[in-house]
């Protein structure tokens, strides 16, 4: 991306803000795992957002951040997960996922995407989010953002042009 995804600008605002706002609107309590430019990203977040620092972000993978994010939560607690490289999900999709009352994954045109809901049980060695979602309920959505990964500036421009 040329910089941390959380700091990409969308409509003049850092990308992380509309994502956190979308989550907070539905779930209230938001926890963010910080990696690249952690201090700068943390300073942008509302005080109500819980921050978890991944000191090894440059050498670790998404599973490591996921594990840190789940750490300390009750194992039977359901957790809604959104990676920072996705568009802010609509509230009705978040509510539909949480209504399942168990592991769930947003599915657009038969393709699994995000957000997802998992139990907060600690990850086993080498376990990934995909492993946790094998038995998850697929929640169909007409929202294409569920399968969008904004990994390059071109990806972001394409997504933004859809919204204009």
Order of alpha helices (4+ residues) and beta strands (2+ residues): beta-beta-alpha-beta-alpha-beta-alpha-beta-alpha-beta-beta-alpha-beta-alpha
